[in-house]
């Protein structure tokens, strides 16, 4: 089964599960769904920023400040966050801190998200199908880069909200 066939949790306007649909149907219909966002910091406080591959189904080639992705049918936010972190960056077994839940929508996505953070200082192993490259950057540098480059808008929303709560940026 390819990524387009993954069964994604579909929710209503109050984040209540109403069913599941293949990812391709969720994207085609811009159906409201659940997703996770994990801000990965190193011990120096730098944030891991990744560049998405051109084959991604939404925001191809954009930079992203968060690892993460859709919640699969039957999965909790915590399970989805741990799965996505391992799939995308090869990071496993690190404690995740749940930061906040939120709703985000624009012309491309309708999301009920859960934001997490973690501290990681090991080797990053990129998932070649989804992540082209990445590096740890100072948060102020991330905001400067975001002013000149294409970043996922939902990821930037999460980083800005995190920054407001923690005094970053």
C-alpha positions in Angstrom: 0.0 0.0 0.0 1.4 3.4 -1.0 1.0 6.7 0.9 -2.0 7.7 -1.3 -3.8 4.6 -0.1 -3.2 5.1 3.7 -6.4 5.3 5.6 -6.5 8.7 7.3 -8.7 9.7 10.3 -11.5 12.1 9.1 -13.1 14.4 11.7 -15.9 17.0 11.9 -15.7 20.7 12.8 -15.3 19.7 16.5 -12.6 17.2 16.0 -14.9 14.2 16.5 -13.9 11.2 14.4 -16.5 10.6 11.6 -14.7 8.0 9.6 -11.6 7.3 7.6 -10.7 7.8 3.9 -7.7 7.1 1.7 -5.2 9.9 1.7 -5.8 10.6 -2.0 -9.6 11.1 -1.3 -8.8 13.3 1.8 -6.5 15.5 -0.3 -8.9 15.6 -3.3 -11.8 16.6 -1.1 -9.8 18.7 1.3 -11.5 16.7 4.1 -10.8 17.7 7.7 -8.4 15.4 9.3 -6.0 15.0 12.2 -2.2 15.6 12.0 0.8 15.8 14.2 3.6 18.4 14.3 6.9 17.7 16.1 9.4 20.5 16.7 12.7 18.7 17.0 15.3 20.7 18.9 18.9 19.8 19.7 20.4 20.5 23.1 21.6 23.9 21.9 18.0 25.0 21.1 18.4 24.8 17.4 15.4 23.5 15.4 15.5 20.8 12.8 14.2 22.2 9.4 13.6 19.8 6.6 13.1 20.3 2.9 10.2 18.3 1.5 10.6 16.3 -1.7 8.9 17.3 -4.9 6.8 14.2 -4.7 4.9 15.2 -1.6 1.1 15.4 -2.1 0.9 18.9 -0.4 3.5 21.7 -0.3 6.1 19.8 -2.5 9.6 21.2 -2.2 8.7 23.5 0.7 10.7 23.8 3.9 9.1 22.5 7.0 9.9 23.3 10.6 8.1 20.2 12.0 8.3 16.5 11.4 4.9 14.9 11.4 1.9 14.0 9.3 -1.6 12.7 9.1 -3.1 10.5 11.8 -4.0 7.1 10.4 -7.3 5.4 11.2 -7.3 4.0 14.7 -4.2 5.9 15.8 -3.9 8.4 18.6 -2.0 11.7 18.2 0.8 10.3 20.4 1.1 7.1 18.3 1.1 9.1 15.1 3.7 11.5 16.3 6.1 8.7 17.3 5.5 6.9 14.0 6.0 10.0 11.9 9.2 11.0 13.8 10.7 7.6 13.2 9.6 7.4 9.5 10.8 10.9 8.5 13.9 11.4 10.6 14.8 8.0 12.0 14.3 9.4 15.5 12.8 6.9 18.0 12.6 6.4 21.7 12.8 10.1 22.6 10.2 11.6 25.0 7.7 13.8 23.3 6.2 16.8 25.1 2.6 17.7 24.0 2.5 21.4 23.5 -1.0 22.3 22.4 -3.9 21.2 20.1 -5.2 23.5 17.4 -7.3 23.9 14.3 -5.8 25.1 11.1 -7.3 25.6 7.7 -6.4 27.3 4.4 -7.2 26.6 0.8 -5.1 23.4 0.8 -5.7 21.8 4.2 -8.3 21.5 7.1 -6.5 20.1 10.1 -7.0 19.4 13.7 -3.5 19.2 14.9 -1.5 18.3 18.0 1.9 20.0 18.4 4.8 18.2 20.2 8.4 18.9 20.8 11.4 16.8 21.6 15.2 17.2 22.2 17.4 15.0 20.0 21.1 14.9 19.6 21.7 11.8 17.5 22.0 10.9 13.9 19.1 11.9 11.6 18.2 9.4 8.9 16.0 11.0 6.3 13.1 9.2 4.6 14.1 9.6 1.0 10.5 9.6 -0.3 9.5 12.5 1.9 12.5 14.5 3.0 15.1 15.9 0.6 17.5 17.4 3.1 17.5 19.0 6.5 19.6 20.8 9.2 19.5 22.2 12.7 19.2 26.0 12.6 18.8 28.8 15.2 15.1 29.7 15.5 15.8 33.4 14.5 17.5 32.1 11.4 14.5 29.9 10.6 12.3 33.0 10.7 14.7 34.9 8.5 14.7 32.0 6.0 10.9 31.8 6.1 10.7 35.4 4.9 12.6 34.5 1.7 11.7 30.8 1.0 8.6 28.8 0.8 7.7 27.1 4.1 4.6 25.0 4.9 2.1 27.5 6.3 0.7 25.1 8.9 4.2 24.3 10.2 5.0 28.1 10.5 1.8 28.5 12.4 2.9 25.9 14.9 6.3 27.5 15.3 4.9 31.0 15.8 2.4 29.8 18.3 5.1 27.8 20.2 7.3 31.0 20.0 4.6 33.1 21.6 4.2 30.7 24.4 8.0 30.2 25.0 9.3 33.6 24.1 11.2 32.5 21.0 11.5 34.3 17.7 
